[in-house]
Amino acid sequence: MLVPLINEPRDYAWGSTTLIAELEGRTPNGRPEAEVWYGDHPADPAVVPDGRGLGEWLADEGAGTGAPARLPYLLKVLAAASPLSIQAHPSKAQAEEGFAREEAAGIPRDAAERTYRDDNHKPELIVAVSETFTALAGLRDLEATRRLVATLGAAGEPLTARLAGTDAAASLRDTIAWLLSGTAQAEVAALIGAAASAESEEFAAELALSRHLDDAYPGDPGVVVALLMNLVELRRGEAVFVPAGVLHAYVAGLGVELMAASDNVLRGGLTPKHIDVPELLSVLDSTPGPAPVLRPAVLAGGIERFAAEGIADFALLHASTPGTGTDVALDGVAIALVTAGEVEIEGAATGAREILIPGRAVLVTPDEGTLRARGTGDLFVATPGR
């Protein structure tokens, strides 16, 4: 069975006023449009043709098609015109413990100070759809960060001292704790000011981003936290994967994002929202390393499969469909989404067909087994992982 899905863009302030409208081929409405959710998450479920939310449809009719009562993933189109908050997500065990703790404390799930809104983890990946997609992901190798901080002159000395330890992960954790503690306002201001005038061939892009972040969030300690992170410039079709505990922030561009079905976010700067520093530090993986760029496996027919080892919640298939057609084997309940061109999809078992244009999506029930795609365009298919 193929079930068309629609949803309205979410109007977060960081959203682009043009990217989603351009993707969907309509005139921008002048308001920020940040994300479109194609899933059954209760915060914003997609809608099926008879007006029911997808969650309600799955509960009522999904079992007869082999679909689960709840999807294990959430598929989104994300359009950033300004930086999202620096954030990390908990592991499954951390989410279960934190959710139970806040439930027992009686904190309303929609309260601003609430951290754990559900008991699930939230690993995620994003594939660039725009020509470029800018992100911060993971903490940079410490030697490289020390070189960057050296370009800040005397203002960088307090940061240099904190990053001098032999245990890189511990040094970075302690530095982030200090920056977010509220006791380092003078040092943060000096570091931001020094970054505004610093010059470096090696770190020109990082310093330029620092100035951009300060324009968006003046004086925010997250501007300095960002200087510790890997700057990633994805090209169209490239991806990053963010596991539990890894700091990240999407900065600019249009992407297809897929994650475990959760809304648990621990923030670490670049936001007016609640920041629980001790809780962030409790889930933080401060191990430095390269940016977590995710390389796809290439399947038969040239289909790319983006998936992370050990993550059973989701995988993302990408097919640039030729006019002759492509068969996409499914691993359970799927959501198909087109971001370019026009693609006709057909369920192999029922012969049901839908024509998808950019921004249109359909749920594909597990009993179809295989999805046949014809036409010329870019097709993304979210499925459970393995």
C-alpha positions in Angstrom: 0.0 0.0 0.0 1.2 3.5 -0.8 -0.1 6.2 1.5 0.5 9.9 0.5 1.8 12.1 3.3 1.6 15.9 3.7 2.7 18.3 6.4 3.2 22.0 6.9 6.7 23.5 7.4 7.7 24.3 11.0 8.4 28.0 11.4 11.5 28.0 13.7 13.3 31.3 13.6 16.5 29.8 12.0 14.6 28.5 9.0 15.0 29.7 5.5 12.4 31.9 3.9 13.1 30.4 0.5 14.7 27.0 0.4 11.7 24.8 1.1 9.4 26.9 -1.1 11.9 26.6 -3.9 12.1 22.9 -3.4 8.3 22.6 -3.6 8.1 25.0 -6.6 5.9 27.6 -4.9 6.2 31.3 -4.1 7.8 31.9 -0.7 5.4 33.3 1.9 8.0 35.5 3.6 8.1 33.5 6.9 10.9 31.2 8.1 10.3 27.6 7.0 12.7 25.3 8.9 11.6 21.7 8.7 8.9 19.5 7.2 8.3 16.3 9.2 7.3 13.1 7.3 6.6 10.7 10.1 4.3 9.9 13.0 6.0 11.8 15.8 3.2 13.1 18.0 4.7 16.6 18.1 3.9 17.0 14.4 2.6 13.9 12.6 2.2 13.9 8.8 -1.3 13.7 7.5 -2.8 11.0 5.3 -5.4 11.8 2.6 -8.4 11.2 4.8 -7.2 13.8 7.3 -5.9 11.4 10.0 -2.4 11.8 11.5 0.0 9.1 10.4 0.2 7.8 13.9 -3.5 7.3 14.1 -3.5 5.6 10.6 -0.7 3.2 11.7 -2.6 2.4 14.9 -5.9 1.8 13.0 -4.7 0.1 9.8 -0.9 -0.5 9.9 -1.0 -4.0 11.3 -2.9 -5.4 8.3 0.0 -4.3 6.1 2.8 -5.4 8.3 3.6 -1.9 9.4 4.4 -1.3 13.1 2.2 0.8 15.4 5.0 3.4 15.6 7.7 4.2 13.1 11.3 3.8 14.5 12.5 6.9 12.6 11.6 10.4 11.7 12.3 11.8 8.2 12.6 15.5 7.7 13.5 18.1 5.1 15.6 20.7 6.9 16.3 24.2 5.7 18.7 26.4 7.7 19.3 30.1 7.0 21.0 30.8 10.3 22.7 28.5 12.8 20.8 26.0 14.9 21.8 25.5 18.5 24.9 23.5 19.4 23.5 20.3 20.8 24.1 16.7 21.6 21.6 13.8 22.1 21.5 11.0 24.7 22.1 7.3 24.3 19.1 5.0 24.7 20.1 4.2 28.3 20.6 7.9 29.2 17.3 8.8 27.6 15.4 6.2 29.6 17.0 7.2 32.8 16.5 11.0 32.2 12.9 10.6 31.1 12.0 8.5 34.1 13.7 11.1 36.4 11.9 14.0 34.9 8.6 12.2 34.9 9.0 11.3 38.6 9.8 15.0 39.3 6.5 16.0 37.7 8.1 18.3 35.1 5.5 18.9 32.3 6.8 17.4 29.0 6.3 20.8 27.2 8.0 22.8 29.9 10.9 25.0 28.8 13.2 23.5 31.4 12.3 19.9 30.3 15.2 18.0 28.8 13.9 14.5 28.2 10.6 14.6 26.3 10.6 10.9 25.6 12.7 7.8 26.5 14.5 7.3 23.1 17.9 8.0 21.8 18.3 10.3 18.8 21.2 9.4 16.5 20.8 11.2 13.2 22.2 11.7 9.7 21.7 14.5 7.1 22.4 14.4 3.4 23.0 17.7 1.6 20.3 18.6 -1.0 21.5 22.1 -1.7 24.8 22.6 -3.6 26.5 23.1 -0.2 25.5 22.4 3.4 27.5 23.8 6.2 27.6 22.1 9.6 29.6 21.8 12.8 30.1 18.2 13.8 32.3 16.6 16.5 35.3 18.1 18.3 38.4 18.8 16.3 41.7 17.1 16.8 43.3 18.9 19.8 46.6 19.8 18.1 44.7 21.6 15.3 42.5 23.4 17.8 45.6 24.6 19.6 46.9 26.0 16.3 43.6 27.8 15.8 43.7 29.3 19.3 47.2 30.5 18.8 45.9 32.8 16.1 43.9 34.7 18.8 47.0 36.1 20.5 46.9 37.0 24.2 43.1 36.6 24.3 43.6 32.9 23.5 45.9 32.2 26.4 43.2 31.2 29.0 41.9 28.7 26.4 45.4 27.5 25.6 46.0 26.8 29.2 42.8 24.7 29.5 43.6 22.7 26.4 47.2 21.9 27.5 46.4 18.6 29.3 47.6 15.2 28.0 44.1 13.8 28.1 42.5 15.4 25.1 38.9 14.3 25.9 39.2 15.5 29.5 40.7 18.8 28.4 37.9 19.5 26.0 35.2 18.5 28.4 36.6 20.8 31.1 37.0 23.6 28.6 33.4 23.3 27.4 32.2 23.2 31.1 34.2 26.4 31.8 32.9 28.2 28.7 29.3 27.4 29.6 29.6 27.9 33.3 28.6 31.6 33.3 31.9 32.5 35.1 33.9 33.1 32.0 32.0 36.0 30.5 35.1 38.3 30.2 37.2 35.6 28.7 34.5 34.6 26.2 34.1 38.3 25.2 37.8 38.6 24.6 38.0 35.4 22.6 35.1 36.4 20.4 36.7 39.8 19.9 40.0 38.3 19.0 38.5 35.9 16.5 36.8 38.8 14.8 40.1 40.3 13.8 42.4 37.2 13.7 43.8 36.1 10.4 44.8 32.5 9.4 45.1 30.8 6.1 44.6 27.4 7.7 41.5 28.5 9.7 40.1 31.2 7.5 36.7 29.5 7.2 36.5 28.8 11.0 37.2 32.4 11.8 34.7 33.7 9.3 32.1 31.4 10.8 32.9 32.7 14.2 32.1 36.2 13.1 28.9 35.0 11.5 27.9 33.2 14.7 28.6 36.2 16.8 26.4 38.3 14.5 23.5 35.8 15.0 24.1 35.3 18.8 26.2 38.2 20.1 28.5 37.3 23.0 27.1 33.7 23.2 29.7 31.3 24.7 28.6 28.9 22.0 30.6 31.0 19.5 33.8 29.9 21.3 32.5 26.3 21.7 32.1 26.3 17.9 35.8 27.1 17.6 36.5 23.7 19.1 34.4 21.8 16.6 34.9 20.4 13.1 33.6 22.7 10.3 32.1 20.6 7.6 31.2 21.8 4.1 29.1 19.1 2.5 28.5 19.0 -1.2 25.2 17.8 -2.7 24.7 14.2 -1.9 27.3 14.0 0.9 26.3 13.2 4.5 27.3 13.4 8.2 26.1 11.0 10.9 25.9 12.2 14.5 25.8 9.4 17.1 24.9 9.9 20.8 26.9 12.4 22.7 28.5 14.2 19.8 28.2 18.0 19.6 26.9 19.3 16.4 25.1 22.3 14.8 23.7 22.8 11.3 24.6 26.2 10.0 23.2 26.7 6.5 21.7 24.8 3.6 19.0 22.3 2.6 19.1 18.7 3.6 17.2 15.4 4.0 17.5 14.4 7.7 16.7 11.0 9.2 16.9 10.2 12.9 15.5 7.9 15.5 12.0 9.0 16.6 12.9 11.3 19.5 12.8 14.9 20.5 15.6 14.8 23.2 18.1 17.7 22.8 20.8 18.8 25.2 21.9 22.3 24.1 25.4 23.8 24.4 25.1 27.3 23.0 23.8 29.5 20.1 20.3 29.5 21.6 18.1 31.5 23.9 16.6 28.2 25.1 17.3 26.4 28.3 20.8 25.0 28.6 21.3 22.4 31.3 25.1 22.3 31.5 25.5 19.4 34.0 23.1 17.3 31.9 24.9 18.2 28.7 28.2 17.2 30.2 26.8 13.9 31.4 25.9 12.8 27.9 28.8 14.5 26.1 31.3 12.5 24.1 34.3 14.8 24.2 36.6 12.5 22.3 38.2 14.6 19.5 38.5 13.4 15.9 37.7 14.0 12.3 34.2 15.2 11.2 31.8 12.2 11.2 31.3 12.2 7.4 29.2 9.2 6.4 30.1 7.3 3.2 27.3 5.4 1.6 27.4 1.8 0.5 26.6 1.5 -3.2 23.9 -1.2 -4.0 22.7 -2.7 -7.2 21.5 -0.2 -9.7 23.7 2.5 -8.2 21.5 3.0 -5.1 23.3 4.6 -2.2 22.6 3.4 1.3 23.5 5.6 4.2 23.5 3.7 7.4 25.5 3.6 10.6 26.8 0.4 12.2 24.8 -0.6 15.3 21.8 1.7 14.5 18.7 -0.4 13.9 16.3 2.5 13.8 17.0 3.8 10.3 18.8 3.7 7.0 18.4 6.1 4.1 18.5 5.1 0.5 19.2 7.5 -2.3 18.6 6.9 -6.0 19.1 9.3 -8.8 16.6 7.5 -11.0 17.2 7.1 -14.7 14.2 7.2 -17.0 14.4 3.4 -17.4 13.5 2.8 -13.8 15.1 1.5 -10.6 13.9 -1.2 -8.2 14.4 -0.4 -4.5 14.3 -3.4 -2.1 12.7 -2.4 1.2 13.7 -3.4 4.8 10.3 -2.9 6.3 8.0 0.1 6.5 9.4 3.0 4.3 8.8 6.6 3.5 9.7 7.7 -0.1 10.5 11.4 -0.8 11.5 13.2 -4.0 13.7 16.3 -3.9 14.2 16.8 -7.7 12.5 15.9 -10.9 9.4 13.7 -11.1 9.4 10.1 -10.1 6.6 7.6 -10.4 6.8 4.9 -7.7 4.9 1.6 -7.8 4.5 -1.0 -5.1 5.7 -4.4 -6.4 3.0 -6.4 -4.6 -0.1 -4.3 -5.2 0.8 -2.3 -8.3 -0.3 0.9 -6.5 1.3 3.9 -8.0 2.0 7.5 -7.0 3.7 10.3 -8.9 6.1 12.3 -6.6 7.4 15.8 -7.3 9.8 17.6 -5.0 8.6 17.8 -1.4 6.0 15.0 -1.9 6.2 11.9 0.2 4.4 8.5 0.6 4.5 5.8 3.2 5.2 2.4 1.7 3.9 -0.5 3.7 6.1 -3.5 4.3 3.9 -5.9 2.3 5.0 -4.2 -0.9 8.6 -5.6 -0.5 10.1 -3.7 -3.4 9.5 -0.2 -4.7 9.8 0.4 -8.4 10.8 3.9 -9.4 10.5 5.4 -12.9 11.2 8.9 -14.2 14.1 11.1 -13.7 14.8 12.7 -10.3 16.3 12.3 -6.9 14.5 9.8 -4.7 15.2 9.3 -0.9 13.7 6.3 0.9 13.8 6.0 4.7 13.7 2.4 6.1 14.5 0.7 9.3 18.2 -0.2 9.7 19.6 -3.7 10.0 
